[in-house]
Amino acid sequence: MPAGTVIVGTGQAGFQTAASLRAEGYLEPITLIGEEPHIPYQRPPLSKGFLMGKQDTESIELRPGAFYHDHQINLIAGRRIAAIECAERRVRLAAGGRLPYDALVLAVGARNRTLSIPGADLDGVLYLRSLEESIVIKERLAEAEEIVVIGGGFIGLELAAAARSLGKAVTVIEALPRLMPRVVAPVISDFFRELHTSRGVNVLCGCAVSEISGAHGRRKNLRHRRLCRSSQSICRRARPARIRSKCRRSGTMRRRGNRRPQRVLLRAAVVLDRPIRDQAADGGAFRRI
Ligand SMILES: Cc1cc2nc3c(=O)[nH]c(=O)nc-3n(C[C@H](O)[C@H](O)[C@H](O)COP(=O)(O)OP(=O)(O)OC[C@H]3O[C@@H](n4cnc5c(N)ncnc54)[C@H](O)[C@@H]3O)c2cc1C
């Protein structure tokens, strides 16, 4: 029996490869395998409708679960591929076991660039890329009063707009001199800066976050305990963090927030969605300043 095609990655690219192969008449086995424990879903709503509570998990699925059965696509969710054994034409699963292939498709997407500054591991410093991360941010948003978004790209601004529309005090910190500098012209950056500012978002460009300060608190606060349980490793109990940033123009150190510390649960949502090759090329926007 032929091994068929193994597709690694259950994001949009992996899903569409499997669907298109079937639509184009491919008859061999197809295995679609990914490390996320869900059937393939759309990421765009994670910073928009899903975050705002307008869409649920089911409505962001790329296709209902039955699609994979109906199209004879062997969907394996929650499994990470640890190695490709090219000579044997098979992949090795991190959890053990191997899958043979005739053709192998790598649709492994990108990962968030993580911050390597003091305090980046504090409670309330969250990342947005996956469904789980969006769920945690959504929970935190319900309780938070002030939000700091590090990264003034599309996703950061979408998150800022969503948080602002929920009545939160929002600051966006962008390391480069203008918003969305890699993808839009200066006139568009200016337009969006004015738009977000007019809606009450505090936009800081040319500022690099150098430190997030706070303590790993042990307060017996019901709200904290609940958040800890639901938000996994990056949401350890902690007192609210303060953001320390260095502004390119003034060269001064600024501290943001810390006005109502006991009420602020989400202090920084770190939103980065950049291809790996860009991360390597620019050496990291935060370090460049
Ligand atoms: C919050 C957010 C909002 C967005 N909004 C928009 C928008 O409005 N418009 C737009 O055009 N784009 C938007 N995007 C970008 C768009 O979602 C991405 O371009 C798209 O998800 C890329 O799909 P992909 O399949 O290439 O990669 P990914 O979605 O990254 O999927 C790759 C998958 O491979 C899995 N994987 C990686 N390594 C392994 C391994 N070794 N073993 C098993 N599995 C592995 C990953 O877990 C992941 O599930 C948004 C992205 C995010 C995060």
The ligand as an SDF file (V2000), in Angstrom:
LIG
                    3D

 53 58  0  0  0  0  0  0  0  0999 V2000
   -3.7900   36.6080   15.8030 C   0  0  0  0  0  0  0  0  0  0  0  0
   -3.5480   36.5040   14.3240 C   0  0  0  0  0  0  0  0  0  0  0  0
   -4.3540   37.2440   13.4430 C   0  0  0  0  0  0  0  0  0  0  0  0
   -4.1440   37.1590   12.0700 C   0  0  0  0  0  0  0  0  0  0  0  0
   -4.9350   37.9000   11.2300 N   0  0  0  0  0  0  0  0  0  0  0  0
   -4.7590   37.8090    9.9040 C   0  0  0  0  0  0  0  0  0  0  0  0
   -5.5920   38.5330    8.9900 C   0  0  0  0  0  0  0  0  0  0  0  0
   -6.4970   39.2580    9.3960 O   0  0  0  0  0  0  0  0  0  0  0  0
   -5.3510   38.3960    7.6590 N   0  0  0  0  0  0  0  0  0  0  0  0
   -4.3500   37.5920    7.1760 C   0  0  0  0  0  0  0  0  0  0  0  0
   -4.1790   37.5000    5.9600 O   0  0  0  0  0  0  0  0  0  0  0  0
   -3.5540   36.8970    8.0230 N   0  0  0  0  0  0  0  0  0  0  0  0
   -3.7250   36.9920    9.3520 C   0  0  0  0  0  0  0  0  0  0  0  0
   -2.9100   36.2920   10.2050 N   0  0  0  0  0  0  0  0  0  0  0  0
   -1.8210   35.4950    9.6530 C   0  0  0  0  0  0  0  0  0  0  0  0
   -2.3090   34.1410    9.1940 C   0  0  0  0  0  0  0  0  0  0  0  0
   -3.1120   33.5560   10.1820 O   0  0  0  0  0  0  0  0  0  0  0  0
   -1.0700   33.2970    8.9260 C   0  0  0  0  0  0  0  0  0  0  0  0
   -0.4530   33.8340    7.7820 O   0  0  0  0  0  0  0  0  0  0  0  0
   -1.4470   31.8610    8.7010 C   0  0  0  0  0  0  0  0  0  0  0  0
   -1.9420   31.3240    9.8980 O   0  0  0  0  0  0  0  0  0  0  0  0
   -0.2470   31.0680    8.2570 C   0  0  0  0  0  0  0  0  0  0  0  0
   -0.6800   29.7450    8.0840 O   0  0  0  0  0  0  0  0  0  0  0  0
    0.3690   28.5710    8.0090 P   0  0  0  0  0  0  0  0  0  0  0  0
   -0.4350   27.3250    7.8200 O   0  0  0  0  0  0  0  0  0  0  0  0
    1.4080   28.8800    7.0050 O   0  0  0  0  0  0  0  0  0  0  0  0
    1.1140   28.5590    9.4200 O   0  0  0  0  0  0  0  0  0  0  0  0
    0.5720   28.3630   10.8860 P   0  0  0  0  0  0  0  0  0  0  0  0
   -0.8010   28.9380   11.0420 O   0  0  0  0  0  0  0  0  0  0  0  0
    1.6590   28.8760   11.7590 O   0  0  0  0  0  0  0  0  0  0  0  0
    0.4410   26.7890   11.0490 O   0  0  0  0  0  0  0  0  0  0  0  0
    1.5570   25.9660   11.2050 C   0  0  0  0  0  0  0  0  0  0  0  0
    1.1730   24.8180   12.0980 C   0  0  0  0  0  0  0  0  0  0  0  0
    2.2460   23.8900   12.1130 O   0  0  0  0  0  0  0  0  0  0  0  0
    2.3670   23.3890   13.4220 C   0  0  0  0  0  0  0  0  0  0  0  0
    3.7210   22.8570   13.5970 N   0  0  0  0  0  0  0  0  0  0  0  0
    4.8900   23.5410   13.5730 C   0  0  0  0  0  0  0  0  0  0  0  0
    5.9320   22.7010   13.7580 N   0  0  0  0  0  0  0  0  0  0  0  0
    5.4040   21.4590   13.9040 C   0  0  0  0  0  0  0  0  0  0  0  0
    5.9680   20.1690   14.1250 C   0  0  0  0  0  0  0  0  0  0  0  0
    7.2890   19.9740   14.2170 N   0  0  0  0  0  0  0  0  0  0  0  0
    5.1300   19.1130   14.2380 N   0  0  0  0  0  0  0  0  0  0  0  0
    3.7980   19.2700   14.1230 C   0  0  0  0  0  0  0  0  0  0  0  0
    3.2120   20.4670   13.9150 N   0  0  0  0  0  0  0  0  0  0  0  0
    4.0010   21.5450   13.7940 C   0  0  0  0  0  0  0  0  0  0  0  0
    2.0880   24.6170   14.2830 C   0  0  0  0  0  0  0  0  0  0  0  0
    1.7310   24.2300   15.6060 O   0  0  0  0  0  0  0  0  0  0  0  0
    0.9180   25.2460   13.5300 C   0  0  0  0  0  0  0  0  0  0  0  0
   -0.3160   24.7250   13.9640 O   0  0  0  0  0  0  0  0  0  0  0  0
   -3.1060   36.3420   11.5710 C   0  0  0  0  0  0  0  0  0  0  0  0
   -2.3090   35.5930   12.4570 C   0  0  0  0  0  0  0  0  0  0  0  0
   -2.5240   35.6660   13.8100 C   0  0  0  0  0  0  0  0  0  0  0  0
   -1.6650   34.8700   14.7470 C   0  0  0  0  0  0  0  0  0  0  0  0
  1  2  1  0
  2  3  1  0
  2 52  2  0
  3  4  2  0
  4  5  1  0
  4 50  1  0
  5  6  2  0
  6  7  1  0
  6 13  1  0
  7  8  2  0
  7  9  1  0
  9 10  1  0
 10 11  2  0
 10 12  1  0
 12 13  2  0
 13 14  1  0
 14 15  1  0
 14 50  1  0
 15 16  1  0
 16 17  1  0
 16 18  1  0
 18 19  1  0
 18 20  1  0
 20 21  1  0
 20 22  1  0
 22 23  1  0
 23 24  1  0
 24 25  2  0
 24 26  1  0
 24 27  1  0
 27 28  1  0
 28 29  2  0
 28 30  1  0
 28 31  1  0
 31 32  1  0
 32 33  1  0
 33 34  1  0
 33 48  1  0
 34 35  1  0
 35 36  1  0
 35 46  1  0
 36 37  1  0
 36 45  1  0
 37 38  2  0
 38 39  1  0
 39 40  1  0
 39 45  2  0
 40 41  1  0
 40 42  2  0
 42 43  1  0
 43 44  2  0
 44 45  1  0
 46 47  1  0
 46 48  1  0
 48 49  1  0
 50 51  2  0
 51 52  1  0
 52 53  1  0
M  END
$$$$
